[in-house]
Amino acid sequence: MKAFVVDTNVLVTASGRAEHAGPVCVLSCVKELEEITASGRIVLDSEMLILTEYRENLSLAGQPGVGDAFLKWVWQYQSVAERCEKVTITPENGSFKEFPASPELAGFHSDDRIYVAVAIASPSRPKVLNAVDSDWWDYRHALRKHGVRVKNLCPHQFARQAH
């Protein structure tokens, strides 16, 4: 079963609430979240920091969007080991001990470091899913050097920046 760390922006985009995401991007996020709920596994931190962020940005009622439904699914399956892996990470100076101490990643957004820390701490070697956050695109090579695999669901969002 494939495991994933899912940035909140994927859920928000799948719910149609990311203004700069076009229909192709939204559909890509919807498909990915549906695949996870059908046959995948999500990786979260044991302190519920990611789940708390999801709850701050989406509705636990599971409506009105696909991202909200995904949050409801995560909430329901968070204690089912086959569907949700929880890893321990260590907060440290506004970041996490597991986040690579690399000059190449010094500018990586502090709010997204939790996803990197969780991906590194997980023995499942999950991919991190991103929709519209440019840091994941800008730092993709540096992250890969540290063993973090990122799946940008909307690479066309950033393709124009690559030139």
C-alpha positions as CSV (number, residue, x, y, z in Angstrom):
1,M,0.0,0.0,0.0
2,K,1.5,3.3,-1.0
3,A,2.0,5.9,1.7
4,F,1.7,9.7,1.3
5,V,2.3,12.9,3.3
6,V,-0.3,15.3,2.1
7,D,0.3,19.1,2.3
8,T,-2.9,21.0,3.3
9,N,-2.8,22.9,0.0
10,V,-3.8,19.7,-1.8
11,L,-7.0,19.4,0.3
12,V,-7.8,23.1,-0.2
13,T,-7.2,22.8,-3.9
14,A,-9.4,19.7,-4.2
15,S,-12.2,21.6,-2.5
16,G,-11.9,24.3,-5.1
17,R,-10.7,26.9,-2.7
18,A,-7.2,27.7,-4.2
19,E,-7.9,30.7,-6.3
20,H,-4.9,30.3,-8.5
21,A,-5.5,26.6,-9.3
22,G,-7.1,25.8,-12.6
23,P,-9.6,23.0,-13.3
24,V,-6.8,20.6,-14.4
25,C,-5.0,21.1,-11.1
26,V,-8.2,20.7,-9.0
27,L,-9.0,17.5,-10.9
28,S,-5.5,16.1,-10.3
29,C,-5.8,16.8,-6.5
30,V,-9.3,15.2,-6.4
31,K,-8.0,12.0,-8.2
32,E,-5.0,11.7,-5.9
33,L,-7.1,12.0,-2.7
34,E,-9.7,9.5,-4.0
35,E,-6.9,7.1,-4.7
36,I,-5.5,7.4,-1.2
37,T,-8.9,6.8,0.3
38,A,-9.6,3.8,-1.9
39,S,-6.2,2.1,-1.6
40,G,-3.6,4.2,0.0
41,R,-2.2,5.2,3.4
42,I,-1.6,8.7,4.8
43,V,1.3,9.5,7.1
44,L,0.8,12.0,9.9
45,D,2.7,13.1,13.0
46,S,1.8,11.6,16.3
47,E,1.2,15.0,17.9
48,M,-1.6,15.7,15.4
49,L,-0.1,18.9,14.1
50,I,-0.9,18.1,10.5
51,L,-4.4,17.0,11.4
52,T,-4.9,20.3,13.4
53,E,-3.8,22.3,10.3
54,Y,-6.3,20.3,8.2
55,R,-9.1,21.1,10.6
56,E,-8.2,24.8,10.6
57,N,-8.6,24.9,6.8
58,L,-11.3,22.4,6.0
59,S,-14.6,21.1,7.4
60,L,-14.6,18.0,9.5
61,A,-18.2,17.5,8.4
62,G,-16.8,16.3,5.1
63,Q,-18.5,19.0,3.0
64,P,-18.7,20.9,0.8
65,G,-15.6,19.7,-1.1
66,V,-13.4,16.7,-1.8
67,G,-10.7,18.0,0.5
68,D,-13.3,18.3,3.3
69,A,-14.3,14.7,2.6
70,F,-10.7,13.6,2.7
71,L,-10.3,15.3,6.1
72,K,-13.3,13.4,7.4
73,W,-11.8,10.1,6.0
74,V,-8.5,10.9,7.8
75,W,-10.3,11.7,11.0
76,Q,-12.2,8.4,10.8
77,Y,-9.1,6.3,10.0
78,Q,-6.4,8.0,12.0
79,S,-6.2,5.0,14.4
80,V,-6.3,2.3,11.7
81,A,-2.7,1.4,11.2
82,E,-3.3,0.0,7.7
83,R,-4.7,3.3,6.5
84,C,-2.8,5.9,8.7
85,E,0.8,5.7,9.9
86,K,1.8,8.0,12.7
87,V,5.4,9.0,13.2
88,T,7.1,10.9,16.0
89,I,8.9,14.1,15.1
90,T,10.8,16.5,17.3
91,P,10.0,20.3,17.3
92,E,13.3,22.3,17.4
93,N,13.8,26.0,17.2
94,G,10.8,26.7,15.0
95,S,11.5,23.7,12.8
96,F,12.0,20.0,13.4
97,K,15.0,17.9,14.3
98,E,14.3,15.6,11.4
99,F,14.3,18.5,8.9
100,P,17.7,18.5,7.1
101,A,20.2,21.0,8.4
102,S,21.3,22.0,4.9
103,P,22.1,25.4,3.5
104,E,20.2,24.5,0.4
105,L,17.0,24.2,2.4
106,A,17.5,27.2,4.7
107,G,14.9,29.3,2.9
108,F,12.3,26.5,2.8
109,H,9.0,27.8,4.3
110,S,8.8,27.0,8.0
111,D,5.1,26.0,7.8
112,D,5.9,23.2,5.4
113,R,8.9,21.7,7.3
114,I,6.5,19.5,9.2
115,Y,5.7,17.5,6.0
116,V,9.4,17.0,5.3
117,A,10.1,15.9,8.9
118,V,7.2,13.4,8.7
119,A,8.4,12.0,5.4
120,I,11.9,11.6,6.7
121,A,10.8,10.0,10.0
122,S,8.5,7.5,8.3
123,P,10.0,4.1,7.5
124,S,7.4,3.9,4.6
125,R,9.4,6.5,2.6
126,P,6.2,8.3,1.6
127,K,6.0,10.8,-1.2
128,V,4.9,14.3,-0.2
129,L,2.0,15.6,-2.3
130,N,1.8,19.2,-3.3
131,A,-0.6,21.1,-5.4
132,V,0.1,24.9,-5.6
133,D,2.9,25.7,-3.1
134,S,5.9,26.9,-5.0
135,D,8.4,26.0,-2.3
136,W,8.0,22.3,-3.1
137,W,8.8,23.1,-6.7
138,D,11.7,25.5,-6.0
139,Y,13.4,23.1,-3.5
140,R,12.5,19.8,-5.3
141,H,16.2,19.0,-6.2
142,A,17.5,19.9,-2.7
143,L,14.7,17.8,-1.1
144,R,15.5,14.9,-3.3
145,K,19.2,15.0,-2.2
146,H,17.9,14.4,1.3
147,G,15.7,11.5,0.3
148,V,12.4,13.4,0.2
149,R,10.3,12.5,-2.7
150,V,7.8,15.1,-3.8
151,K,4.9,14.6,-6.2
152,N,3.8,17.9,-7.6
153,L,0.2,17.3,-8.7
154,C,0.1,20.6,-10.6
155,P,3.5,21.0,-12.2
156,H,2.0,23.2,-14.9
157,Q,1.5,25.8,-12.2
158,F,5.3,26.1,-12.0
159,A,6.5,25.3,-15.5
160,R,6.5,28.9,-16.5
161,Q,8.7,29.7,-13.5
162,A,11.3,27.1,-14.6
163,H,12.6,29.2,-17.5
